[in-house]
Amino acid sequence: MGFPYDKADWSVVDGAMFMGANSSMPLFYTIIAIIICIVFLIYGQMIENDKYNK
């Protein structure tokens, strides 16, 4: 996947340049990332509590 413009220069880019721009997909992936982070924080806290209690 190359540069999508005729001129290979960043000055021709005038907006967001990623797949899914101007759609609901960035919100969807952000929500998934937030959920994954929360799950790992909870899991890490449970492991730390188990090690502290031993």
C-alpha positions in Angstrom: 0.0 0.0 0.0 1.8 3.1 -1.2 1.3 6.7 -0.9 -2.2 7.5 -2.3 -1.4 10.7 -4.1 0.5 11.5 -7.3 3.1 13.6 -5.5 4.9 11.8 -2.7 4.9 14.8 -0.3 3.0 15.2 3.0 2.0 18.8 2.0 -0.7 17.3 -0.2 -2.5 15.6 2.7 -5.4 17.7 3.8 -7.2 15.5 6.3 -7.1 12.3 8.2 -5.1 9.6 6.4 -5.9 6.2 7.7 -8.3 3.4 6.8 -11.7 4.1 8.3 -11.4 7.8 8.5 -14.8 9.7 8.6 -16.6 6.5 9.7 -17.6 4.8 12.9 -14.7 2.4 12.8 -12.2 4.5 14.8 -14.7 4.7 17.6 -15.3 1.0 17.5 -11.6 0.2 17.7 -11.1 2.8 20.5 -13.9 1.1 22.5 -12.3 -2.3 22.0 -8.9 -1.0 23.1 -10.4 0.6 26.2 -12.1 -2.7 27.1 -8.9 -4.6 26.6 -7.0 -2.2 28.8 -9.6 -2.4 31.6 -9.5 -6.2 31.4 -5.7 -6.3 31.7 -5.7 -3.8 34.6 -8.2 -5.8 36.5 -6.3 -9.1 35.8 -3.0 -7.5 36.8 -4.5 -6.2 40.0 -5.8 -9.6 40.9 -2.4 -11.2 40.4 -0.7 -8.5 42.5 -3.3 -9.0 45.3 -2.6 -12.8 45.2 1.2 -12.2 45.4 0.8 -9.7 48.2 -1.5 -12.0 50.2 1.1 -14.8 50.0 
